[in-house]
Amino acid sequence: MTLLGRWLAGLARGDAGRSWISGDEVGPGILQGLGISLLLMAVALMVAAVTAAAITSRTLWLGSRRRLDERGGGGGASAVLAALPEFLTASVLAAVVGVQLGWLPALGWYGPQWTVLPALALGLPAGALLGRMLDDMLPGAFAEPWALASAARGVPARSIARQALRRCVPGLLPNIGLFVVGLTGGAVAVEQIFDIPGLGRTTLQAAIAQDLPVLQAGTLALVLLAAAAGALARLAARLLIGPALRDGALQSLHRPTPPAPRATPLLYGAVLLGGIATGLTRDPLALDTGAKLQSPSWTHPFGTDALGRDVLARIGHGAFGTLTLAVAISAAALLTGVALGLLPRLSGPLVDTVNAVPPVLAGLLTAGVAGSGAATPALAVAVVAWAPLAAHTTALLEQERATTHVAATKGLGADRWYLLRHELLPAVLPPVTRHALLRLPAVALALTALGFLGIGTQPPDPEWGLLLAENQPYVERAPWAVLAPAAALALLGVLAVKSAGGVRLPHRLAAVTVRQQKHATAGATTVGKPG
Amino acid sequence: MTPIPTRTMRSVPRRRLLAGLLLTPVLTSCFASGGDTSGEDSADGSRLRVALAFPPAENLSPYGADATLLSRLGVTEGLTALDANGSAAPALAESWTRENDRTWLFTLREATFQDGTAVTPAAVAAALTHATEAKPVTAALSGVALKAAKADGNRVRVTTEDADPALPLRLSSPGLAVLSPKAYGKERNKPNPVGTATGPFEITKVSGTTSATLDRNDDYWGGRAQASGVDARFISDGTARTNALRTGQVDIAEAVPVSQAAALEKGTRHETATTRTTSLLLNTDKGAFKDPALRSAAREAVDTSVFAKDVYEGYADPGVGVFGPAVTWAADKRVKPAGRAKAADADGTSVTVATYNNRPELPEVAQVLQQQLEKAGFKVKLEVREYSRLESDALSGKFDAFVGARNSLLDTGDPVSILASDYSCDGSYNLALLCDKKVDKAVTEAEALSDSAKRQQAAMDAEAAILGTDAVVPLVHQQIITGVGTSVQGVIFDPYERTLVGTGTRR
């Protein structure tokens, strides 16, 4: 404690102390790492923006022309992208684009062309996630009266699309802010593969070597960045829809019509289950080192791994553990996220802090507090997993509170509980739940990231993240050993996203329609207000 | 309700452009420096680009983990060096004699430090004295007390508290590098080897843990190096290191992981048998393996050929003892271990096997081991962690067994030291927690011998005593794979992993 005090006092004089390991000044090193990481994050965000634009372009195009009903289910590609593990994309890009094709440098950080591959690896999944969330909200915006009125008045489609974006982006801003911080401090795997001397690697190494001054300075930099990003996100939201928020003149972002139930989720589910069932009939632990890294064949449909184990069997046997844990953690994160998201004053600073702590560091801390019991890895992931959901809830809630129909309900004498149960939660829960489902594969992978600390899954357990990690070095020699578990994970992502919008029971459908009608009447009272 | 388009939005791009222009200088500082060293070729020899696995951890202090980094790049030297047979060879000392049991006289050769001053007996004595005062003391001096003083002529007298027949070997350790008086500045524990060492290359710049720049030392006593300098990059990820060589960003990549070896073209792959041995260490103090009969059962269950052939893909030799084939004299002097316990039936005994993942092959070794032990009736649980999070638990005996790789000659070059530190009662790195009277006696006897052949034979006798307890099951003797660009010649493939770049290395 006195150490911490002395360090803080030194910090006030601009002296971040000296590393316990190297004896070097901490300040310059951390600043350089921060600069590098910020640049990487900025380029990754650009990639993410392009990805998100590509994902939402169809909805924007159709929506601004009031032809949304032509929009199919969609979302499969984005769910696959969002489920892509960064380290896998990174090693594939480095091996294929960097080494084999030689188009871009495979490692280092010496100029603009060095930024492309790492930014792609980081930006694609982030962009897919954000794009998917945006795509989820856009139909609601296009269903608002102003859009209808604008179209009727002959306002160009492009302007309508732009305004729809402006309407939806504020709900995403807190999450973009979270990505800013997460990509700066949490890009350890990508920094490792591309040999980038960024902040994530520096802090992780310091945490492992118990080099407190470096760790403190690195974490402080991230916390400050998180605070700044959070403030900026709030400011931007204010700028974009501030007046509407203040005047309580927003519409609820409900989807105009619930997506029709589809059979596709059943198809994906059947493929996934079929694969798993076939795998379950085989032995996931039988080693045959003589038959390592074999190509797919009749005896080994997905080939063998580096120790000659059947990849299909490992995927099948790992499924149960991976899925139950991931689903349980996601559910817990959803509950906590929504509950805390309802209390923005409490959760706002908490979200910023939790997100500023790199996940691995959070794992270390949790292990320190909870010991290395069986529940520790799940706890360590859950500790950080709720933050983006809480941020999303808060952002949506803020808008929902400013909607006219809530004002109307209040006017009719509804108390706070009634508002919460019948107006706010029904509006906020569906998008946040879809968000949680979208993050399901990431949660499954986060468990593996803790493995090397000795608190995650241990080999030879066939947990999916572990499968990916242990086969990653062989990605060039035996691509199938990595691609098969990655495909299973992607399938899980698609399944989660599709079934969120698709498989609905008939009576639930009816309830939703009734609610939509109610909102339509509530909205009608304010149509006359100038937009 | 949201307003319909406004004109103010148009001016934003211009503002952005301005911001972009202002940001440019900021951005350039966000890249690592010293990138495009495609090697400025001059008539004077070109620069070598080397990818090393471990970045400097302790400010390049030769007393700690950075010592081998310095000697591998040809920066530092000691009084002696190791030759191919593991005997002491002249380096800064031209020759040496033993005055009596505890005193040695080293005659220095004519050499200069990289800062231009002469290597004098006083400077050498001061350098050695500084090393003895360092805290923590460098590995080669652990448990040894020595004094160094200048003697008449060009000689240095080194006196040890106890008789130390292995002193010339000990002085070859990279931790006992000789630096000029300038290096030992304000901080006692952290001498600065930048421009103060004696080797063929001189460090001119270090960029944190990313890279280091070295220039040729034109006054090197062993002749001018052929390469005009070295650009070293520290790339900890094995795949990234290999990729650096494959894309031509570096000329030499050290420690290519086995998983990446197949990706290298034939002509660029060089394997060297090393003195590094991967073994299974059984906890003789606590738990199931306290019982010698179960240890014996574990040894019999292990089939070492699988590890060398399949897990290491042929880049290793099956384990035969603590010292492998890279220790050239060991095979002829090997003694068959005697007094091994008769194997008992494992009968479902459950054991925990721990290993670390800093060396990617070890978790694979552990999984194969698990299968072999389970076939023999053990129940095996694996514990894989990062090394720094494992060491203290392993040393305190929390696991039944430990799989680790250990360089058997690195610190001192003396075969007896490692037996003493790893397998004797008061050994500092005794992962098997072995405390056996016979072993201690054999090690103490070996420590007293000065004749190198006799000492080696005694070391092998001690090895047999250790293997007789079944505390250690040698699995493989590793080969190190060095990736070398096709145009590069004269790389030193050192079984002791102490040297890499020398005067004859060129591109």
Contacts between the chains, C-beta under 8 A, distances in Angstrom:
chain1	res1	chain2	res2	distance
A	21	B	57	6.0
A	21	B	58	6.6
A	22	B	56	7.3
A	22	B	57	6.4
A	22	B	58	5.8
A	22	B	59	4.9
A	23	B	58	7.2
A	23	B	59	5.1
A	23	B	187	7.2
A	23	B	190	5.8
A	24	B	59	6.2
A	24	B	208	7.8
A	29	B	208	5.8
A	32	B	208	7.2
A	35	B	26	8.0
A	35	B	29	6.3
A	35	B	30	4.1
A	36	B	30	5.4
A	36	B	31	7.3
A	36	B	32	7.0
A	38	B	30	6.9
A	39	B	27	6.2
A	39	B	30	4.1
A	39	B	31	7.6
A	91	B	239	6.8
A	94	B	239	7.5
A	94	B	240	7.4
A	94	B	243	5.9
A	95	B	243	7.4
A	98	B	243	6.3
A	98	B	247	6.4
A	99	B	243	5.2
A	99	B	246	5.1
A	99	B	247	5.7
A	102	B	247	6.5
A	105	B	247	7.1
A	105	B	249	7.3
A	106	B	240	7.7
A	106	B	243	4.4
A	106	B	244	7.4
A	106	B	246	7.8
A	106	B	247	5.1
A	106	B	249	7.8
A	107	B	235	7.0
A	107	B	240	4.8
A	107	B	243	5.6
A	107	B	244	5.8
A	107	B	247	7.9
A	107	B	249	7.2
A	108	B	32	7.2
A	108	B	35	6.1
A	108	B	244	7.8
A	108	B	249	6.8
A	109	B	31	5.7
A	109	B	32	4.7
A	109	B	35	7.8
A	110	B	31	5.5
A	110	B	32	6.1
A	110	B	34	7.9
A	110	B	35	2.6
A	110	B	36	6.3
A	111	B	31	5.9
A	111	B	35	6.6
A	111	B	36	7.9
A	114	B	31	7.4
A	114	B	35	7.8
A	144	B	1	7.6
A	144	B	2	7.9
A	145	B	1	7.5
A	146	B	1	5.2
A	146	B	2	5.9
A	146	B	4	7.6
A	150	B	4	6.1
A	155	B	4	6.2
A	155	B	5	7.9
A	159	B	4	6.6
A	159	B	5	4.6
A	162	B	5	6.6
A	163	B	2	5.4
A	163	B	3	7.8
A	163	B	4	6.4
A	163	B	5	6.9
A	166	B	2	6.2
A	167	B	2	5.1
A	192	B	236	7.2
A	192	B	237	4.9
A	192	B	240	7.3
A	193	B	237	6.0
A	193	B	239	6.9
A	193	B	240	6.0
A	194	B	240	6.9
A	195	B	233	7.9
A	195	B	235	4.9
A	195	B	236	7.9
A	195	B	237	6.4
A	195	B	240	4.7
A	195	B	244	7.7
A	196	B	32	7.9
A	197	B	32	5.7
A	197	B	208	6.9
A	197	B	209	6.8
A	197	B	210	4.9
A	208	B	386	5.8
A	208	B	388	5.5
A	208	B	389	7.1
A	209	B	388	6.3
A	210	B	388	7.9
A	241	B	2	6.9
A	244	B	1	6.4
A	244	B	2	6.3
A	249	B	1	5.3
A	250	B	1	7.5
A	251	B	1	7.4
A	285	B	371	7.5
A	287	B	367	6.9
A	287	B	368	6.1
A	287	B	371	4.7
A	289	B	306	5.5
A	289	B	309	7.8
A	289	B	310	3.4
A	289	B	311	6.4
A	289	B	368	6.1
A	290	B	310	6.3
A	292	B	310	6.2
A	306	B	259	7.1
A	306	B	364	6.2
A	307	B	310	8.0
A	307	B	311	7.6
A	307	B	364	6.0
A	307	B	367	6.0
A	307	B	368	6.5
A	308	B	310	7.7
A	451	B	384	7.4
A	452	B	357	5.5
A	452	B	384	7.5
A	452	B	385	6.7
A	452	B	386	5.3
A	453	B	385	6.6
A	453	B	386	6.5
A	453	B	389	6.4
A	454	B	383	6.5
A	454	B	384	7.0
A	454	B	385	3.4
A	454	B	386	7.4
A	454	B	389	5.8
A	454	B	390	7.2
A	458	B	381	7.8
A	458	B	382	5.3
A	458	B	383	6.4
A	458	B	384	5.7
A	459	B	363	5.6
A	459	B	366	7.4
A	459	B	367	5.6
A	459	B	382	5.7
A	459	B	384	5.9
A	460	B	367	4.9
A	460	B	370	6.7
A	460	B	382	6.9
A	470	B	363	7.3
A	473	B	238	7.5
A	473	B	239	6.1
A	473	B	257	6.6
A	473	B	259	4.0
A	473	B	260	6.9
A	473	B	360	6.1
A	474	B	259	5.7
A	476	B	263	5.7
A	477	B	259	7.6
A	477	B	262	5.9
A	477	B	263	7.1
A	526	B	1	7.5
A	529	B	1	5.9
A	530	B	1	7.7
A	531	B	1	4.1
A	531	B	2	6.4
A	531	B	3	6.2
A	531	B	4	6.3
